[in-house]
Structures are given as C-alpha cells and as structure tokens.
Amino acid sequence: MDAPGSLQAHYDAMLARSIDAIRAGDLELDSHLLAGADPRRGLTLIARPDAALAVRLAAVLDMLETIAPGQYRHPQSDLHITILALFTACEDYHAELARLPDYRAAAHAALAGMPAFDIELRGITASSGAVLAQGFPGDGTLTLARERLRAQLRARGLDASLDGRYKLVTAHVTLLRFVRPLPDPARFVDALKALRTKPLGTLRVHGVDLVQNDWTMRSETLRRIETFALD
C-alpha cells in the first residue's frame, strides 16, 4: 500500500475514526510517558529526517503546543519513520536480544542492494492517542524492503512478534502523543484540519539505523547498533 491514493485513504480513515473522540475529549492518554523511565525495549529499523526537515516538523509541534500545552511532543532528536519493528518493545525482551546476531543477519540479507528512496511528508492525521505527519513513499522501495525483511525474519524463526502492534503499511512520523486532556478540543480539531494538507518536506532515506529502543524511541534510552547504507 504505497500508492499515494491508497495511503491517503488509510490516513483519512484513521482520522475519521478518531475525530469525534478528539472533539469530545475522549483521548487515549499514554500513562507511560508520565511515569518516568520506560522499561520496555524492542529492536527496530528506522530512518531519520535531516536537520532542516526536523525543524519544519518542530514548527508544526510549536503551533499545536500553543493550543494544547502539556502534551508529549517528540523532540527533534527522536523524530523518525519506522521501516520495520523487528520485535515489538516489551518488558520481557532479553530472550529476543540474545538473538541479536540473527536479527542483524536478517537485516543485512534483506537490505543488501536496496536503493535510496524518498518519502514526501505532507499533511497530518491523528488517532485518539497521537498526531502524525503523513508520509508518502515516492516508489515501491519501502514496501519491497519491508517484505524482504519479513521474509528473512520468518526464515530464521524470528517472526513471533513481527507486526505485533499492527502490520505496518504507512510511512508516518509520530509528532505528538496525548498525555492529558485537551483544554479546548474543538480548537485543536480546527488546527488539525488546517494542517491536513500542509507540505512538510521530503525525507531522503539513504541509510537505515538498527536500534534498540523503548516504546516511543526516546533518545535517552536508544542504542544504535548498526547503520545500513542504501545504494
């Protein structure tokens, strides 16, 4: 699902399912983000926006923060697109991390010879738990990389928690997570609508990082294991 129309329909459906709940203040608040250190760890392949793109995304967050202060905004250092979660962040992660050499081998095999590619970030969508920048890959490279990764993981018996949260088909950047009620839900919804088609820039994916991460990819707990360069 990387045709722009299909992805836009996916993002539209996400917002349609959530907009009434957001307007009513019926949010999915992430209690972990207010509880201190997150003990959960996972293993993920991610791509990072460059500094200029991160600044543009931060400007969107600045605007939303004036309307809804006190929510969890992802710092510029944490912004990312998930290529694939090799295993989903959880508290009982030690057995999975013990197989790190196998996970690395799967990533090497899947990403070998893959070309660099672009993801256009345009507009925002939201769930009842978060606000996301919409990403649109320029071609089928991201979908192919994900399918190759899934195949390599299955071949090594590493697919027990693959797509554990959901099967990833989008190329979004999570910008903000709700951690407390909105002071003015109707105004926040109006801001979301105003940002629906805002051009945000292009992320050029010329390298993919394999990282050990917590649930929200916070830089203070993240450990980069390896970077895979794309041709």
HELIX and SHEET records of a PDB file:
HELIX    1   1 PRO A    4  ARG A   23  1                                  20    
HELIX    2   2 SER A   31  LEU A   34  5                                   4    
HELIX    3   3 ALA A   51  ILE A   67  1                                  17    
HELIX    4   4 GLN A   76  ASP A   78  5                                   3    
HELIX    5   5 HIS A   94  LEU A   97  1                                   4    
HELIX    6   6 LEU A  100  LEU A  111  1                                  12    
HELIX    7   7 THR A  141  ALA A  155  1                                  15    
HELIX    8   8 PRO A  185  ALA A  194  1                                  10    
SHEET    1   A 4 ILE A  81  CYS A  90  0                                        
SHEET    2   A 4 ARG A  41  ALA A  47 -1                                        
SHEET    3   A 4 GLY A 207  ASN A 213 -1                                        
SHEET    4   A 4 ARG A 223  ALA A 229 -1                                        
SHEET    1   B 5 TYR A  72  ARG A  73  0                                        
SHEET    2   B 5 VAL A 173  ARG A 177 -1                                        
SHEET    3   B 5 ALA A 130  PRO A 137 -1                                        
SHEET    4   B 5 PHE A 117  ALA A 126 -1                                        
SHEET    5   B 5 PRO A 199  VAL A 205 -1                                        
END                                                                             
